[in-house]
Structures are given as structure tokens and as C-alpha cells.
């Protein structure tokens, strides 16, 4: 679903147990955390890194990194398009899930958008996924459903 949230609503502070820093989109630490969080296969890391870095640069994305005890565990971006904040590209390392990284990253990006005097934030998430639950807890509401069709892959000849 596509989601939205007014930035005039109160925004809770991120958990003090997590450190959230804004970093450069060229940060290897950010890129590697993002790629590992999405569980991209090792053989695809280089290509994925090139694509994502180009995307972050072209969108002028603000990049945020979540850490616990100095160790990066989550990454996410904030993009502004036509005066609207878009919370995008959120990923948490598999071994660090359920520690509150995404909640803290959502809250930090909402605060950054509000500080930039934006009025509206949007995002999207997979139906039934953890991101959808986290966004709903942060005050986002569904505004549209998106259907994604997948063409079955052809069987490989033996």
C-alpha cells in the first residue's frame, strides 16, 4: 500500500537506546548496511551498490543510519519531491531486527521533514510486512493499494 501522514501530528522521539545519524549517501557503512539489510546475495552486491548510490544521488536523498553501541544495524532515506517527504529505502540487518531500528529511523526522518517545514510525508510498504506495521504505529494511513503482478519464470531446460 501507499501511505501518508500529516507532519503536523505529534512525532515521538526516537529511542535513546539507538543512535541515529545522518550520513552521506556515499558512505560505505550506509551502503553496506542497506544491502545487507535487504539480504541481497553477495554476488549482486557490487551491481546493487552502483544502482542504489546512483538513485540516492539523483533523488538527493538524505541518508540515515541506526546504530546500537556504535554498530550499524539499519539504514533508510528521506527524499523530498515537490515539497512532500518520502520515507524510502528502509532496511535492517537480519540479526538486528525487532530492536526498534525502523521505528527510530521513521521518527527521525519525520522530525527532519517537519524541521524542513514540510506538511506531508508518504511511504509505501508490502502488505502484511513489518514495515507496514511500523509505519501505521507512526501515524501513517493507507491512501492507495498497489497491485504488483509477477510473470512466472520459465522453467530452465534440463
N, C-alpha and C positions, 0 to 999 in steps of 0.2 A: 504494500500500500504506500501511497504518498501521504505525508503527514505535514501538519502545520502547527504553529504555536505563536501566539502574540507575545512579544518581548516585554510588554507592559506587566504581564503576570509576574509575581514574585519568583525569583530564581534562588534556589537553595545554594548554600556554599558547598564546594567540594569537600570530601572527607579529608581530615587532617592527616590520615594515615597514608595518603598518597601525595606525591609531589607531581604537579602538572607544570610543564614548562613549554613555552612557545619556542620552537626551534626552526632553523632554516629548512626549506624543502630539499636542500642539497645535503642535509645531514645523513650520513651513512647509518647512524644509530636509528634515526626515524625510519628510513627506507627499510632497513633490515628488520626492525620490529614490525612494521606494516606487512612485509612479505611473509615473515614467519607467522604472524597472527592470522593471515589468510590461508595459511598452510599450503602455499604454492610449492609445488615439487621443486626440489633442489636444481634439477636440470633446466628449469624455467626461470630461475631467479634473475639471471642477467637480463633477459628479454623483458621480464616484468618490471625490473628496476628502471630500464630505459623508458618504457611506456608510462609508468606512473610518474617518474620525475618530469617527463615532458608534459604530462597532464597537469601536475601540480604547478608547474611554471606557467603554462598557458592560462590556467584559471586564476593565477595569482593567489593560490591557496595559502592560508595561514595554517601552519602545521603545529600540532600539539603532541607532546609525548608524556605518558603517565609512567611514573617510577615508584617502586617500593624499595626503600633502603638504597636508593641510588641506581637500582637496576631497572632498565626499561621493560615495561610489561604491556603497554598499549600505545596506539598511535591513532590520530584522527585529524581531519582537516575541517576548516571553515572557509567557505567560498562565498563571496558577495557577488550576486548577479542582479543587476537592475535594482539595487537598493534592498534586496532581500537576502537574508542569510541562508546559506545551505550547509547543513551539517552533513558531512560526507566522509567516506573512506575510513570508517572506524574498524579497528582490528585489535584483538587482544591475544597475546601468546596463549596457546592451549593450556599450558601448565599454570597460567596465572588467571584463568577465568574464575568468575564468582568472587573476586576480591574488590569489586567496585570500580575498576578502571574505566569502564564505559560510562558509568553514571557520573564519575568525576570529570571525564572528558566532555560529556554532554553539558554539564553545568558550567564548566569553564568556557566552552565555546558560546553558550547562550549569554554569559556575562560579557564576553568580548564583543558579541554582536550588539548587545544593549548599550555598552560603552561607546560603540561606534554610531549610536543614535539610530539604529535600525529598528523597525517596528515589527517585523515578521521574520520567523525562522521556518524553514522547511527541511524535510529529510525524507528518506524512504527506507523501507526495511522489508525483509522477506516475511510473508505471512507465517505466524506461529513461531518466529525466531526470537532469540534473546534480545536482539536489537529493538524489535518492535515493543517488547515489554519495557525495556529501559526508556525508550522514547515516550511511551504512554505514561510511565511514572513521572517523567519530567514535564508533563502537561501537554504533550503533543496529542493531536486528534487526527483521525483519518479523514482525508478530504477526497481521496480517489483511490480506486482499486486498479491495479495494472495486471493484465494477464500476459504471461510470458509463455509463448509456445516454443516447444523444442522439437526439432526434427529428429526422429530416431536415427542413430548412426547405422550405417550399413555394416552388415557382418563382413568380416575380413575373410577372403578365400583361404581355404586350408592349405 
